[in-house]
Amino acid sequence: MTFVRVCGLGELEEDTPKRVELDGTPVSVVRTEGEVFAINDICSHANVSLSEGEVDDCHIECWLHGSRFDLRSGKPDALPATRPVPVYPVKIEGDDVLVSLTQES
Protein backbone atom coordinates (compact mmCIF):
# COMPACT_ATOMS: atom_id res chain seq x y z
CA MET A 1 0.00 0.00 0.00
CA THR A 2 1.51 3.32 -1.09
CA PHE A 3 0.84 6.38 1.08
CA VAL A 4 1.28 9.93 -0.21
CA ARG A 5 1.55 13.11 1.85
CA VAL A 6 -1.55 15.25 1.28
CA CYS A 7 -1.08 17.98 3.91
CA GLY A 8 0.29 18.81 7.33
CA LEU A 9 -1.74 17.90 10.41
CA GLY A 10 -1.63 21.57 11.43
CA GLU A 11 -3.38 22.52 8.16
CA LEU A 12 -6.54 20.66 9.21
CA GLU A 13 -9.08 22.57 11.26
CA GLU A 14 -11.37 20.47 13.43
CA ASP A 15 -14.60 19.53 11.59
CA THR A 16 -13.57 21.49 8.47
CA PRO A 17 -13.05 19.34 5.36
CA LYS A 18 -10.00 20.01 3.20
CA ARG A 19 -10.13 19.06 -0.48
CA VAL A 20 -6.96 17.61 -1.99
CA GLU A 21 -6.24 15.80 -5.27
CA LEU A 22 -4.33 12.57 -5.20
CA ASP A 23 -3.37 11.17 -8.58
CA GLY A 24 -6.34 12.98 -10.12
CA THR A 25 -8.78 11.70 -7.49
CA PRO A 26 -10.57 14.34 -5.39
CA VAL A 27 -10.32 13.49 -1.69
CA SER A 28 -11.82 15.20 1.33
CA VAL A 29 -9.55 15.01 4.38
CA VAL A 30 -11.30 15.61 7.70
CA ARG A 31 -9.99 15.95 11.24
CA THR A 32 -12.76 15.17 13.74
CA GLU A 33 -13.20 13.46 17.08
CA GLY A 34 -9.43 13.04 17.50
CA GLU A 35 -8.95 11.20 14.20
CA VAL A 36 -8.22 12.02 10.57
CA PHE A 37 -10.33 10.53 7.78
CA ALA A 38 -10.08 10.53 3.99
CA ILE A 39 -13.17 10.05 1.84
CA ASN A 40 -13.80 10.49 -1.86
CA ASP A 41 -14.85 14.11 -2.31
CA ILE A 42 -17.67 13.47 -4.80
CA CYS A 43 -21.19 12.76 -3.51
CA SER A 44 -22.59 9.48 -4.88
CA HIS A 45 -25.99 11.08 -5.45
CA ALA A 46 -25.01 14.31 -7.21
CA ASN A 47 -21.66 15.18 -8.71
CA VAL A 48 -20.75 17.82 -6.11
CA SER A 49 -17.89 18.28 -3.67
CA LEU A 50 -18.46 16.87 -0.19
CA SER A 51 -15.68 19.08 1.19
CA GLU A 52 -18.06 22.04 0.83
CA GLY A 53 -20.44 20.40 3.31
CA GLU A 54 -20.51 20.25 7.09
CA VAL A 55 -19.02 17.67 9.45
CA ASP A 56 -20.87 16.45 12.53
CA ASP A 57 -20.71 13.28 14.62
CA CYS A 58 -18.16 11.58 12.31
CA HIS A 59 -20.33 12.26 9.23
CA ILE A 60 -19.98 14.62 6.30
CA GLU A 61 -23.10 16.16 4.79
CA CYS A 62 -23.49 17.03 1.13
CA TRP A 63 -24.35 20.70 0.88
CA LEU A 64 -26.65 20.28 -2.13
CA HIS A 65 -29.28 17.73 -1.05
CA GLY A 66 -28.33 16.85 2.53
CA SER A 67 -27.08 13.29 2.08
CA ARG A 68 -24.83 12.29 4.99
CA PHE A 69 -21.90 9.86 4.74
CA ASP A 70 -20.11 8.09 7.58
CA LEU A 71 -16.44 9.13 7.45
CA ARG A 72 -15.39 5.68 8.73
CA SER A 73 -17.23 3.59 6.13
CA GLY A 74 -18.45 5.95 3.39
CA LYS A 75 -21.98 4.58 3.83
CA PRO A 76 -24.87 7.02 3.45
CA ASP A 77 -27.30 7.39 6.33
CA ALA A 78 -29.56 10.07 4.89
CA LEU A 79 -31.38 10.19 1.57
CA PRO A 80 -31.27 10.92 -1.27
CA ALA A 81 -27.90 9.09 -1.52
CA THR A 82 -28.15 5.31 -1.45
CA ARG A 83 -24.63 4.32 -2.58
CA PRO A 84 -21.51 4.65 -0.41
CA VAL A 85 -18.48 6.71 -1.39
CA PRO A 86 -14.97 5.29 -1.13
CA VAL A 87 -12.94 5.85 2.04
CA TYR A 88 -9.16 5.67 2.07
CA PRO A 89 -6.56 4.63 4.66
CA VAL A 90 -4.86 7.48 6.53
CA LYS A 91 -1.52 7.44 8.33
CA ILE A 92 -0.03 10.22 10.47
CA GLU A 93 3.76 10.50 10.54
CA GLY A 94 4.93 13.39 12.67
CA ASP A 95 3.00 16.37 11.28
CA ASP A 96 2.38 14.73 7.91
CA VAL A 97 -1.02 13.36 6.86
CA LEU A 98 -0.57 10.48 4.41
CA VAL A 99 -3.36 8.89 2.37
CA SER A 100 -3.45 5.79 0.21
CA LEU A 101 -5.95 5.48 -2.64
CA THR A 102 -6.32 1.80 -1.81
CA GLN A 103 -9.86 1.55 -0.45
CA GLU A 104 -10.44 0.16 3.02
CA SER A 105 -12.80 -2.77 3.16
Backbone hydrogen bonds in HBPLUS format (Angstrom, degrees):
<---DONOR---> <-ACCEPTOR-->    atom                        ^
c    i                          cat <-CA-CA->   ^        H-A-AA   ^      H-
h    n   atom  resd res      DA  || num        DHA   H-A  angle D-A-AA Bond
n    s   type  num  typ     dist DA aas  dist angle  dist       angle   num
A0004-VAL N   A0099-VAL O   2.90 MM  95  5.41 160.8  1.94 135.3 139.0     1
A0099-VAL N   A0004-VAL O   2.91 MM  95  5.41 158.1  1.96 143.9 144.2     2
A0006-VAL N   A0097-VAL O   2.86 MM  91  5.92 166.9  1.88 168.1 169.5     3
A0097-VAL N   A0007-CYS O   2.86 MM  90  5.48 166.5  1.88 168.4 163.8     4
A0011-GLU N   A0008-GLY O   2.91 MM   3  5.28 154.3  1.98 110.7 119.2     5
A0009-LEU N   A0095-ASP O   2.60 MM  86  5.06 158.3  1.64 140.4 147.7     6
A0012-LEU N   A0009-LEU O   3.18 MM   3  5.66 164.8  2.21 113.8 118.5     7
A0016-THR N   A0013-GLU O   3.11 MM   3  5.39 149.4  2.21 139.8 132.8     8
A0015-ASP N   A0031-ARG O   2.76 MM  16  5.84 164.4  1.79 167.7 171.8     9
A0018-LYS N   A0029-VAL O   2.90 MM  11  5.16 152.8  1.97 142.7 151.8    10
A0029-VAL N   A0018-LYS O   2.84 MM  11  5.16 171.8  1.85 146.9 148.4    11
A0020-VAL N   A0027-VAL O   2.85 MM   7  5.33 160.1  1.89 158.1 164.6    12
A0027-VAL N   A0020-VAL O   2.81 MM   7  5.33 170.0  1.82 164.8 164.6    13
A0022-LEU N   A0025-THR O   2.90 MM   3  5.07 163.5  1.92 139.3 143.3    14
A0025-THR N   A0022-LEU O   2.96 MM   3  5.07 161.3  2.00 109.9 115.8    15
A0041-ASP N   A0026-PRO O   3.00 MM  15  5.28 176.4  2.00 124.0 124.0    16
A0028-SER N   A0039-ILE O   2.79 MM  11  5.35 177.0  1.79 169.7 169.2    17
A0039-ILE N   A0028-SER O   3.01 MM  11  5.35 159.6  2.06 146.7 152.8    18
A0030-VAL N   A0037-PHE O   2.87 MM   7  5.17 161.6  1.90 145.5 151.4    19
A0037-PHE N   A0030-VAL O   2.76 MM   7  5.17 160.5  1.80 151.1 157.5    20
A0032-THR N   A0035-GLU O   2.90 MM   3  5.52 151.2  1.98 154.1 162.8    21
A0035-GLU N   A0032-THR O   2.92 MM   3  5.52 166.3  1.94 125.1 129.7    22
A0088-TYR N   A0038-ALA O   2.87 MM  50  5.30 166.4  1.89 143.8 144.7    23
A0040-ASN N   A0086-PRO O   2.77 MM  46  5.38 169.1  1.78 163.4 162.7    24
A0050-LEU N   A0041-ASP O   2.64 MM   9  5.01 161.9  1.67 139.4 146.1    25
A0043-CYS N   A0048-VAL O   3.02 MM   5  5.70 165.1  2.04 162.4 165.7    26
A0048-VAL N   A0046-ALA O   2.66 MM   2  5.62 133.7  1.87 114.8  99.1    27
A0052-GLU N   A0049-SER O   3.41 MM   3  5.87 165.2  2.43 107.0 111.2    28
A0053-GLY N   A0050-LEU O   2.86 MM   3  5.35 164.3  1.89 120.4 124.4    29
A0061-GLU N   A0054-GLU O   2.82 MM   7  5.36 160.8  1.86 158.5 165.1    30
A0056-ASP N   A0059-HIS O   2.94 MM   3  5.36 155.0  2.00 145.6 153.8    31
A0059-HIS N   A0056-ASP O   2.98 MM   3  5.36 136.3  2.18 111.3 123.4    32
A0071-LEU N   A0058-CYS O   2.99 MM  13  5.70 171.7  1.99 143.6 146.0    33
A0060-ILE N   A0069-PHE O   2.91 MM   9  5.37 155.7  1.97 148.9 155.2    34
A0069-PHE N   A0060-ILE O   2.87 MM   9  5.37 159.1  1.91 148.6 154.8    35
A0062-CYS N   A0067-SER O   2.72 MM   5  5.27 166.1  1.74 163.8 167.4    36
A0066-GLY N   A0062-CYS O   3.07 MM   4  5.04 138.2  2.25 133.6 142.8    37
A0077-ASP N   A0068-ARG O   2.86 MM   9  5.65 151.4  1.94 147.7 154.0    38
A0070-ASP N   A0075-LYS O   2.92 MM   5  5.47 163.1  1.95 148.7 150.9    39
A0074-GLY N   A0070-ASP O   2.65 MM   4  4.99 151.3  1.73 147.2 155.2    40
A0085-VAL N   A0074-GLY O   2.93 MM  11  4.84 152.4  2.01 126.4 131.9    41
A0104-GLU N   A0087-VAL O   3.38 MM  17  6.29 156.4  2.44 135.9 142.2    42
A0100-SER N   A0089-PRO O   3.13 MM  11  5.56 155.5  2.19 149.6 153.6    43
A0091-LYS N   A0098-LEU O   2.85 MM   7  5.05 157.8  1.90 144.9 149.5    44
A0098-LEU N   A0091-LYS O   2.81 MM   7  5.05 167.4  1.82 167.5 168.0    45
A0093-GLU N   A0096-ASP O   2.98 MM   3  5.17 161.1  2.02 147.3 153.0    46
A0096-ASP N   A0093-GLU O   2.94 MM   3  5.17 162.5  1.97 128.8 129.7    47
